[in-house]
Amino acid sequence: MNNTKKTDNIHLIVEIAKLYYESNLTQAQIAESLGLTRLRVIELLKKAKAEGVVRIKIINPAEDFIPLEKSVAEKYGLKKVIVVPSNGDDATMLLSHLGKAASAFLNETLEHDDVLGIGWGMTIYETAKQLKYYGNKRVVSVPLIGGGNETQIQYGVNDLTKKFAASFGGESFALFAPALVDNKDIRDAIVSDSKIKQIYDFWKRLDVVLIGIGTMKKEFPDVFQAIYKTQPVNFRELGIVGDILSRYYDIDGQPIVLDVHERILGIDLEAIKNTEMVVGVAGGVAKYNAILGAIRGGIVKVLITDENVALKLDRE
């Protein structure tokens, strides 16, 4: 082959490789656009690898993050830390990574007849989306708080709880009550109902809890946002850095109780802390203080987060 023909061939290989790997065209589409047969395109794609035009490197993030996971776990006395890629500013991809990691961890951790407590929020919703059928473990799934606004799917805790029960071949129990009622007397009356009391009894024997970790920025269900518009709370002045199921805490994880809490139908931070396996799923540096507070306060025992947060925790 003369040099001119060889150069032309390399140009064609590069062009095909770019169309296939960068533009995501199919082999058939490339063949049609360049006037080649599909077999010729396949042949040149093979040459692209053989001649080093295309180099494919497989990276296992789990292996890369093992030293970081161990370091953070040892530093904060956590049972386990799972780190996923941060993916820059791609919040959707980050949620997907966190959800996949959380669903896989639950599959490894949950045992037959365990009682699983389910929180709410986008990371819990994403974890539910990533669930598969993991066999008949007869896991009992219960919500940890009453319902939020049903138009916000991440707060539809009864529906989320059903999905977790179905994935582990178990049974779910619903908390048919709003997360927030008008006053303490109504809350006390609802809690006295036998079906509601059954959920509260489950909270005393939880084996695993799955929770998201929130900040104070537009992450409340609509019903709570409405309250804080009419009765403003200066979260910063109070030292509040995060919330778990609308229970608030400071940078050291110490609970900060507001008047609104006596109207909430939901588990409190102390009951969560009494659970041996509390899995907190949260990522993004904007949540760093909320995550740090949850760790320092001993609320979270297992942390599933992203690389940027983990690196910052490691340097703290």
N, C-alpha and C positions, 0 to 999 in steps of 0.2 A: 504494500500500500504506500503510495507517495505521501509526502508530508502534507500537501494541500488537502487530500482526501481524509487523512487522519484528523487534521484540524477541524474539518467540516463535521466529521463524525462526533468529535468531542463536543462541539457546539450544539449538535443535535441532542446528545446525551444530557448535557446541562439543561437545555431547554425543556426536555421531557421531564427531567428530575424536578425542576422548579414547578412545572405545571402539576405534577403528581403530589409532591410533598408540601409545596407552599400554597398553591392555588386550590388544592384538594379536588382536582378534576379526576374523573375515572379514567381507566385505561382506554375504554371505548371512546370517551369524549376527546382524549388526546389524539387517538388514532384518526378520528374524523377531522379534527381541526388541522392536523399536519399532513393529511393524505397518506397515512400509513396503515398497515394492517395492525390489528390488536396484538398479534403474535410478535410483530416487530417491536412494538412498544414494550412488551414484556421483556424481550431480549435486551433492549437498550437499558431498561431499568436495572436488570441484573448486572449489566456492564458498569452502570453507575456505581453500584456497590463494590464490584470487583476492582475497579480502577480508582477507588477512593474519592469519587465525585460526591457520593453520598456516604455519610458515616452515621450509623445509628448506635447510640449509647443508651443502654437501659439503666435507669437510676432507681433504686428502691429507697424512697424517702424514709421509710421506717428504719432501715439499717443506718442511714446517715444521721438520724436523730437520736439513736440509742444513747450515745454519751451525754447528750444534752438532757434527755429524759431522766437518766439516772442522776445527773448532777442536781437538777431541780427537785426531784423527789427526795433525795437525801438532805438537801438544804432546808426544805420546809417540812420534813417528816411526813410526806405523803405516801400513801400505799402504792400509787402508781401515777406516772405522768405519760400521756400520749401526745406526741407533737405531730402536727400535720403541716404541709407547706402553706406559706402565707399568701402566695399568689398576688402579690402587689396590692392594687386597689380593687381587685375583682372580688367583691363581697359575695356574689352568688357562688363562685367557685370555692371560696373559703367555707361557706355554709355547707356545701356539698361534701367537702373533705371532713369537716367536723361531724356531720351526720353519719357518714360511712364509718368513721372511726368509732363513734359511739355505739352504733348498731352492732359492729363486730365485737366490741368489748362486752356488751351485754350478752351476746351469744356465748362468749367464753366464760362469763362470770356467773350468770344465773343458773341456779340448780333447781331440781324438781321441787315443786310446792313452795318456792320462794314467794314472798310478797313484795311486789314492785310498786313503788310510789312514783307517779308521773307528774312532772311540773308542766309549765307552759312556756311559750315564746318561740321565736323563729328557729333556734337550734333544736328544740325538742320536736317541732313540726318537721324539720328537715331530717332528723333521725328517724321519725316515723315513716317518712317517704322512702328511706333507704332500707327499711326492714325487709327481710325475706321470711320464708317459713323455716323455723329452726327446729322443728320437731315438737313432740308432745311433752313439754316439760311441766305442764299443769301450773304454770305461773299465775298467781293472782295479781291482777293489775288494778290499782286504785288511784283516783285523782287526788292531788294534794291540796286542791283549792276548788272553790265553786266556779261556775262558768263566767267567762268574760263576755264581751260583745260577740254574738254568734256570727256577725259579718266579718270578724277578724279571725280567720281560721286558726291562727297560731294560738288563740286563746280558747278554742273549743276543746277544753281539756277532757271532756267525757268521750268525744270522738277519738282523740289521740289515745286515750287509755284503751279503747276497744282495739285499736290497731296493734298495740303492743301485746295485748292478750292473744289476739289471733295469731301473731307471729310465733308465739311460744306455746301454742296449743293450750292456752289457759282460759281463765274466766275473768271478766272485767266487772267492776262495780261502779256505778255512776253516782255522782254527787249532784242530785237534782235540786240545786239551789244556786242563787247568784253568788259571786265572789264577795260582793259588797251589798249590804242592806242599809235601810234608813237609820236604824239605831240599834243599840246594844240589846234592848228588850226583844226586838224581832230576831236578832241573831241567836239569843239564848233560847227562844221558843223553837226556832228551827232546829237547833242542835239537839233539843230534847226529843225530837222525832226519832222513832226506832231505826228507820232506814238511814237517816243521817248519822245517828249515833254509831251505826255499824261501821261507817267509813272512819269515824274518829277512833274506833276501837282498832281498826286495821293499822292506823298510824302508830299505835303503840308497839306493833310487832313487825315493822318494816325490815326487810332484809337488804334491799337495794333501793336507793332513791336516785332518780334522774332529774336534774334541774339545769335550767339555764341561769346565767348571771347577767343581770341588767344594770344599766347606768341610769342616770336621771334625765335622759334626753329622748323624749317622744317614744318611749317604749312601754308606756302604760296602756292597759286596755282603755277603751273609750270611757267606760264608767268611772275609772279613776282620774282620767284627765279632766272630766267634767267637774269632779269634786275639787281638784286643785286649781281650777280656773275660778271657781266661786270662793274657795277658801285657800288662797295661795300659801305655799310653804316654801321657805327659803332653805332649800336642801343644803346649799353650800355653807350657809351660816351655821346650820346644825351639825356640820361635819359629815353629812351623808355622802358616801362614795358609790354605793351600789344597792341593789335590791334583789331579793330572791323571793318570788311569789308575793311581791308587794310588802315584804318585811325588809326594813332598812338597817344599814349598819355603817360604821365608820371605817377608817383605813386599817384599824386593828381588828376589825370584825366584831366589834361590840355592838349589840342591838341598840337601835334608836327608835323608841316607841312614840308614835303619834296618836292623837285622838281617834283617827280614822281606823286604827287597828282593832278597836273594840267592836267594830261593825263588820269585820272580815270573817268569812267562813273559809278558813284555810289553816293549814299547819303553820306553826311558828318556828323560828330559827332554833330554839332549844330542842324541840322534838326532832328536827332534822339532824342536829348534831348528835343526838342519841342513837342515830342509825349507824351501824358499823360501816356500811359501804355507800357513801354519798358521792355520786358522780356528777361533777360540774362540767358543763360543756359550754365553752365561750372562747371567742377569738377576736383579734383586732386590737391594736394598741389603744384605741379609744376606751376600751374596757379594762385597761391595765389596773387602775386603782381598785375597781370593783372586784377584779379577780384576786388581786393581792389581799384585799380585806377579807374576802371569803376564805382564803387560805390561812391567813394569820389568825382568824377567829376560830379555826378548826371546824368550820362549817363543811368544807369540801375535803374529802379524803382521797378522791381520784380526780385528777384534772386532765381534761382533753382540750388542748388549745393549739395555737399556731406557733410557728418558729419565732416570729418577731416578739411575741409576748414571752415565750419561754426564754429567749436570750436576755430580755430585760429582767425577768425574774432571776435569772442566773447571775446577773451583774448587781442586783439590788444589795 
